[in-house]
Amino acid sequence: MFAAGGQNFLNWVYPKSPRSESAREDQKATESQQQWVTNYFNAFRSTLNPPNIHDPEGYSKYIDPESWVDHHLLNVFLANLDAFSLSAYLFKDQNGRIEQGPLWDFDRTAESDDHQDDNPNRWGMGNSREFFGRSWFSLLFRDPGFWQLYIDRWQMWRDTVFSTENVERLLQQYEETLAEGASRAPFPELRPRTQSPYFNHQLDGTFAGEFNNLKRWIRERARFIENNFVSRAEVLLHGKVLGQTAGAIVHPATKLTLRPATQEFFDDHLLVDPSTATGRYLVIGDDRLGESWTAREFDDRDWESGPLGFGYGDSPFIQTTVEPRAAIKASTTFLTRINFEVDDLVAARNRNLLLRVWFYDGLVVYLNGKEVATFNQPDAPLAWNSKSQKVRPPVDPALVDITPYTSRLVEGTNTISFRSINMRSTDRDMLLSPELISRAVSLGTNPDAVVYYTLDGTDPRGIDGQPSASAHGLVGGGTITVEPGRLLTVRNFDTSFRGAESEIVLSDWSGPRVYNLVSNNTEALEISEINYHPSPPNKAEATAGFTEDDFEFVEVRNSGSDSLDLHGIRLAAGVEFNFVGGEPLASGQHRLVVANPSAFEMRYGSGRPVSGQFIGNLSNDGERIALQNGLGDTITSVDYSDTDPWPSMPDGVGATLELKSPDVPRMDKHKWYSWQSSRAPMGTPGTANSQPESVVINEVLPSPESHQTDAIELHNTTGEAVDVSGWFVSDSADNLFAYEIPTDSIIPPAGYLVLDATEFNRRGDAEAFGLSGTRGERVYVVQGVKNEGNLQGGDVLQFVDDVHFSATRRGSSFGRIPNGTGRLTPLRRTTLNSTNTSPRIGSLLVTEVQFNPVLSDAALAADPTLTANDLEFIEVHNTTDTAVDLTGCQLRGGIRYDFTSGTVLDGGESIVILTFDPNQNNNLHRLAAFRAHYDIDDRVRSLGGYTGRLNDGDDIVVLLRPDIKINPQNPPLIQEDEVLYDNRPPWPVSDGRGFSLQRHNPPMYGNEAASWFTAGIGSPGQFLDDLPGDLNHDSVLNVKDIDLLFAAMRSPMPDLAFDFNDDKQVDAADRDQLVTHTIGVPYGDVNFDRRFDSEDLVAVFVSGHYLDDILDNSNWATGDWDGDGEFDHNDIVLAQQKGDYQMT
């Protein structure tokens, strides 16, 4: 123990005390540390006379006020009797301030079996001020600023973790966790109670009853705390309260209503006033009366009478002495009857009925003969000498809502009766003083309260507790006119009386409500450039102390035609930044947020539109960056990556990641194919992004046959000749200037230039390089000035292009498909100096990809713990007639899977790769659920599980196969197949419906959308020969197929080729199968955009076919959705029932 800061009982926890007799020396604080801590606490204590939270040299310098407030609030919320005195912990991080915590010793709290925490409607359980008078808190709570923080934090937490919904959700989880153990509780002291001093003092002896009692207590406790603070003001937009939202979309000159908080107003009428009422009483020595005496008609004229209250002892409430033990030896009980009048029965039954009663120790209450409340009632049947269950301390009255019993009231005379029970006949006191209240409750606002607001983000409450200079006040509330781009802050100021318990609260201000008022035209705001892995610092930058991370930046651009107010806009996720203030962002203009403003200016110069410095750092591996509006909604986001298929030169080579164009559709701005490497080294921050390069690396031959050499083909994609003389080609980012293209190297329009190893791999050239066909390789083309003393071998003026490729077979080249624009893929034949036309299609293919499954009832019935990700799969098919050994084969890309040694795939066989290993016993239920979902059995062969997950939007799957012909001992992995899928057109994906991608047979190039179709949720293990639903055999599922089916439905002799469900009929069931399941469009979707919306309705009604009385002239595109050849109300009804209409 040691004394410091005015407290005498401080002790070390970690490290141990210097005077500890049990700790080792290396576990103890030193004497100098002891003195430092003592001095720190003393300095803190010296700031508390008087305390001022806003004083920079005050207590806020030594303690973290928010931590102290939050810790205090949690203890007071649950009425922890031991808080801040018997059990309190504090901690301090190096260079930090003193914080409260961790929480400790919570056994006597929240209406435990210690009666001191029973009453939720007092701050403390003995002295109402006790929680606010312990340790340093006794001084802190003399500061109105500390009280204001207390109010602000309470009202903030009530919106979230202290909300009734959240608290009761947690209690429900605890109840479910304890339910099993509760049934086995062997000890009497662990059994649930049958009575409680709180509420009606009745419990049912079950753990569920205890939890319900606890929930009720916490609800009432929260209500008590709230009622002692001024409630927050309300802001209404178009008549609706904004509440807990982050803000609102407003237009110029929008009207907002600000009003004091809606609160309850009570109109109380005393039916029984203890200061004037009289009652009749009887001390009983036997049980002859039973409960007959509680009836309204009972004759009590022989009983004694007197003014309330009744009892004996030194209570100031006692007006009539009633002492059972003095009248009848051993008696503990007296009975009381009090009559009251009800003049208007209808009005009385429409009001609340409340009983406030001061008493001790036990009590049973009856209204016109009906028991309505009990307190400390003994477990045994009531008798004249019964003993109350426990002693009730003579502190607060009990307040009981007996409104449910107003039906017992009658017009005229009514009777409320009490059985008063002492703990012992020899007790020194006893009391009964009841008050019966008839209460009407109405909702309204206080007309004298003042709502103060600001529109500039400042606090309406000044640090002196007065309205700030920028605050505007509305007495009783009012209407204000606002513009977009403002930060509205509102507080309520109300000096009205809030009850005796609130007298310790030194603030009449509510907590704040803060709303971002934003415009709705922020969709034009986009993330346009990201420098996530800058090039290393040059010598000057390194000398200045900068690292590569210091040069990170994010660029934001306005791609719309109107100026945008950035107020409330923030960067979120990977890095954090709030755009506050500043000029609007004009059309086509940029703003930059940087990692280090000084480093940025050193590299890029001054004058760039830098808005500020973000918090955090951009990941070199890739992460999510989001732009959010003031409401917290995401405007746009991008999950960039440093892996294929994202551009590679922004990953430390010196380029940045640029959005290709402002014209990129909003739904595609997060896609990899919407981004490019910057052409300019270090990017184009604050200026227009790069234009597409005219010259690309179009084909490479890295593993030539004996009659060939390594070769690199450049292709001019424009209609003008391009001079590439003096450009540089390399295979390493460490030296981008390895080979200089000779003079007079001009590529004609749409032409080609082939460079071979005789040029870039000349013998004797120290910078010569060759291409590796066994390891894979990268090739770069740049413009610049060669300088061997510089990083990367020179000064890059322009990044032209770069490609990367894996190992390849002897004599096989990689080429762009489509020619000049697509990604490199193995070619069927070398096409140097000509157009790339034919990608190589391997013998092992990925033939089905299920990347976004949806859980089914069948799957959940087999395994209720299943997740949608468990239903992902990749199907691999052997297109040959002979067996293939899959030993050493791999799946890479979005997922990783290595085929186990000895796995053989027979000719024409398919195998399904799952997210889990189907051969492990702990996955039997998951396997059963998978099979139930896809309606397959154990004949479908499956393996697993792969790591990672297929992205629901777009991803890449690469099948690699070892080539033992190149190196039998260490065969390189050759790309056998690749699928780079997407969930956007032209890919045939019904995103969100759980449909899989299936490959056409015979197979085509895996990266082309036309190679794939959707046919329901998937058919794992089956490589389909035909496209289901392709009724006209054009390899496309569209309205033509639907119209053919509709014609068959109307035919008197339909072709059973249209009978999809094999019931020998062509009818509505087949229609549903084709439209909803096979093609996967909603009814009413005439434009086949997989949405039924207003565009479809406009199109069909413009067609003029609705009720046109022309027989059989309508089809799908003109409104015939049920297949009867007519567009009428039946089609509208069908589309409404099954089309899932989307509002636009």
Secondary structure, 3 states (H helix, E strand, C coil): CEEECCEEEECCCCCECCCCCCCCHHHECCHHHHHHHHHHHHHHHHCCCCCCCCCCCCHHHCECHHHHHHHHHHHHHCCCCCECCCECCEEECCCCCEEECCCCCCCCCCCCCCHHHCCCCCCCCCCCCHHHCCCCHHHHCCCHHHHHHHHHHHHHHHCCCCCHHHHHHHHHHHHHHHHHHHCCCCCHHHCCCCCCCCCCCCCCCCHHHHHHHHHHHHHHHHHHHHHCCCCCCEEEECCEECCCCCEEECCCCEEEEEECCCEEEEEEEEEECCCCCEEEEEECCCCCCCCHHHCCCCCCCCCEEEECCEEECCCCCCCEECCHHHHCCCCCEEEEEEEEEECCHHHHHCCEEEEEEEEECEEEEEECCEEEEEECCCCCCCCCCCCCCCCCCCCCCEEEECHHHHHHCCCEEEEEEEEEECCCCCCCCEEEEEEEEEEEEEEECCCCCEEEEECECCCCECCCCCECCCCEEEECCEEEEECCCEEEEEEEECCCCCCHHHHHCCCCECCCEEEEEECCCHHHEEEEEEECECCCCCHHHHHCCCCHHHHCEEEEEECCCCCECCCCCEEEECCEEECCCCCCECCCCEEEEECCHHHHHHHHCCCCCEEEECECCCCCCCCEEEEECCCCCEEEEEECCCCCCCCCCCECCCCCEEECCCCCCHHHCCCHHHEEECCCCCCCCCCCCCCCCCEEEEEEECCCCCCCCCEEEEEECCCCCEECCCCEEECECCECCCEECCCCCEECCCCEEEEEHHHHCCCCCCCCCCCCCCCCEEEEEEEEEECCCCHHHEEEEEEEEEEEECECCCCCCEEEECCCCCEEEEECCCCCCCCCCCECCCCEEEEEEECCCCCCHHHHHHCCCCCHHHHCEEEEEECCCCCEECCCCEEEECEEEECCCCCEECCCCEEEEECCCCCCHHHHHHHHHHHHHHCCCCCCCEECCCEECCCCCEEEEEEEEECCCCCCCCCCEEEEEEEEEECCCCCCCCCCCCCCEEECCCCCCCCCHHHEEECCCCCCCCCCCCCCCCCCCCCCCCHHHHHHHHHHHHCCCCCHHHCCCCCCCCCHHHHHHHHHHHHCCCCCCCCCCCCCCHHHHHHHHHCCCECCCCCCCCCHHHCCCCCCCCECHHHHHHHHHHCCCCCC
